[in-house]
């Protein structure tokens, strides 16, 4: 015969589920905040004197990665990767 649940057992089950849901919501909130922070770190505003190579060295540690920056930002930069302008907002690839 199945075990009979008391009101206390049922309340504890419900509260336990509620606490688990709260933990899931907290996790989702923290993950969303970290995702926003990571996205912000992957943005770069072009400064006077910058080249894609210099940005690649400074932010990614390798001048050869300028092509990755260009590919990720062709819609912003246009057809010529040598013509970046001060203030352009670039998205950087992950390190």
C-alpha positions in Angstrom: 0.0 0.0 0.0 1.4 3.5 -0.9 2.6 5.6 2.0 0.1 8.2 3.1 1.5 11.7 2.9 0.8 14.1 5.8 0.1 17.8 5.2 3.6 18.5 6.5 5.1 16.1 4.0 3.1 17.8 1.2 4.1 21.3 2.3 7.8 20.3 2.5 7.5 18.8 -1.0 6.0 22.0 -2.3 8.4 24.3 -0.5 11.3 22.1 -1.7 10.2 22.5 -5.3 9.7 26.2 -4.7 13.3 26.5 -3.4 14.6 24.6 -6.4 12.7 26.9 -8.7 14.2 29.9 -6.9 17.7 28.5 -7.3 17.1 27.9 -11.0 15.9 31.5 -11.4 19.0 32.8 -9.5 21.2 30.8 -11.7 19.5 32.1 -14.8 19.8 35.7 -13.6 23.5 35.3 -12.8 24.1 33.6 -16.2 22.4 36.4 -18.0 24.4 39.0 -16.1 27.7 37.2 -16.9 26.7 36.9 -20.6 26.0 40.6 -20.7 29.4 41.4 -19.1 31.2 39.0 -21.5 29.5 40.6 -24.5 30.5 44.1 -23.2 34.1 42.9 -22.9 34.0 41.7 -26.5 33.0 45.2 -27.7 35.7 47.7 -28.7 35.4 51.3 -29.8 38.1 52.2 -32.3 40.6 54.9 -31.1 42.8 57.2 -33.0 45.8 55.4 -34.4 44.2 51.9 -34.1 44.6 49.3 -36.8 42.9 45.9 -36.8 46.4 44.4 -36.1 47.0 46.7 -33.1 43.6 45.9 -31.7 44.2 42.2 -32.2 47.5 42.4 -30.3 46.1 44.5 -27.5 42.8 42.6 -27.0 43.5 39.1 -28.3 47.3 38.8 -27.9 48.1 38.0 -31.6 48.4 40.5 -34.5 47.5 37.7 -37.0 44.0 37.6 -35.5 43.1 40.9 -37.2 41.4 38.8 -39.9 39.0 37.4 -37.3 38.1 40.9 -36.2 37.5 42.0 -39.7 35.4 39.0 -40.6 33.2 39.6 -37.5 32.8 43.2 -38.4 32.6 43.5 -42.2 29.1 45.0 -41.9 30.6 47.8 -39.8 34.0 48.2 -41.5 33.1 47.7 -45.2 35.2 46.2 -47.9 38.5 47.6 -46.9 39.9 46.4 -43.6 42.5 49.3 -43.6 39.7 51.9 -43.4 38.5 51.8 -39.8 37.3 55.0 -38.3 37.5 56.4 -34.8 34.4 55.5 -32.8 33.5 52.4 -34.8 32.1 49.8 -32.4 33.7 46.4 -33.1 32.8 43.0 -31.8 35.9 41.0 -30.9 36.1 37.2 -31.1 36.7 35.2 -27.9 40.3 35.0 -26.7 
